[in-house]
Amino acid sequence: MSTQRECMAYKATDEKWYLILGNHEYAYDDHNCTTYGPFNTEEEAFGELDHHSNPGGSESDDEGMREPPENPQAPSGSRVSYWGYNPKL
C-alpha cells in the first residue's frame, strides 16, 4: 500500500544526492517534509525508501542547481536534524 506524499531525489551543487520525503500522507510542502542525505548516487537516495512507506510516486532532478540542505537527516533513519516542522519530535 502506498501513501500520497512528496518524494523527490535531487543532485545538489555539492555533487551529492538528497531525498525529500513528506512526513505524512498528503505532505507536499517543504515544512512538512524531511530531507535525507547526503548520498553518492541517485540510486542510493531512492534506496532510502526501503526504510519508509511507499510514497506513491517520485521525481528526480539531476541538474545539480539546488543548494544542499542545511540540516539533512542522515541516511537510514539516524537522525542528525530535520528540515521543517515535525510536531512528533
C-alpha positions in Angstrom: 0.0 0.0 0.0 1.2 3.5 -0.7 0.7 6.9 0.7 0.5 10.1 -1.5 3.2 12.5 -0.4 6.3 14.3 -1.7 9.2 12.2 -2.8 12.0 13.7 -4.8 15.7 12.9 -5.2 17.9 15.8 -6.3 21.6 16.3 -7.1 22.8 19.4 -5.3 25.6 21.9 -6.1 27.9 19.8 -3.8 27.5 16.9 -6.3 25.7 14.8 -3.7 22.2 13.5 -3.8 19.4 14.2 -1.3 15.9 12.8 -0.9 13.0 15.0 0.1 10.2 12.9 1.6 6.8 14.0 3.0 6.4 13.3 6.8 2.8 12.1 6.4 0.2 11.4 3.7 -0.6 14.5 1.5 2.6 16.3 2.8 3.9 18.2 -0.2 5.2 21.5 1.3 8.8 21.8 2.5 7.7 22.5 6.1 6.0 19.0 6.1 9.0 17.1 4.6 12.3 15.7 5.8 15.4 15.8 3.7 17.7 12.7 3.9 21.3 12.6 2.7 23.9 13.1 1.5 24.1 10.1 -0.9 26.7 9.5 -3.6 24.2 8.4 -6.3 20.5 8.7 -7.2 20.1 5.0 -6.6 21.4 5.3 -3.1 19.0 8.3 -2.5 16.0 6.2 -3.7 17.3 3.3 -1.6 16.5 5.3 1.5 12.8 4.5 0.7 13.5 0.9 1.9 13.2 2.4 5.4 9.9 4.2 4.7 6.4 3.5 3.4 5.8 3.7 -0.3 5.3 7.4 -1.2 3.1 6.7 -4.2 5.4 8.1 -6.8 8.6 10.0 -7.1 10.6 12.7 -9.1 14.2 13.1 -9.8 16.3 16.3 -10.6 19.8 15.6 -11.8 20.6 19.2 -12.9 22.8 20.0 -9.8 21.4 23.5 -9.5 19.8 23.3 -6.0 21.8 24.1 -2.8 22.4 21.3 -0.4 20.1 21.4 2.6 21.4 22.9 5.8 20.3 20.1 8.2 19.6 16.8 6.4 18.7 13.7 8.2 21.4 11.0 8.0 20.6 8.1 5.7 18.7 5.1 7.1 17.0 7.0 9.9 20.0 8.0 12.0 18.8 11.5 13.0 21.1 14.4 12.6 18.4 17.0 12.4 15.4 17.7 10.3 14.3 20.2 7.7 10.9 21.7 8.6 8.4 21.4 11.4 7.5 18.0 12.8 5.4 18.1 15.9 6.2 14.4 16.7 9.9 15.2 17.5 
